[in-house]
Amino acid sequence: MSCQTSCIWKLWSEGPPIEDQIFDIYGEVESVTINKLVIQGKGASQEFVMVASSIKGSDFVTGDLVHVFYKFKGDVKEVTMAVKKIR
């Protein structure tokens, strides 16, 4: 009985696979194109891929503070939604 309980607990506590999770970060836009977003966040530049399903909340430019929601597709960070943060 305890084996079943511990096995279920282990599966539940690990959470969903990384590909099914959404992550987020705040940062300052370094560059943005139709296919790519680069921000300065958490002390380093981070690059994200913009795809057809990516939601871009506004037309932001270099220097704007943005909140980026993303998921991993292999080693690539794919934008699910990026919005400009109002200061």
Secondary structure by P-SEA (a helix, b strand, c coil): caaaaaaaaaaaaaccccccbbbbbbbbbccccccbbbbbcccbbbbbbbcccccccccccccbbbbbbbbbccccccccbbbbbcc
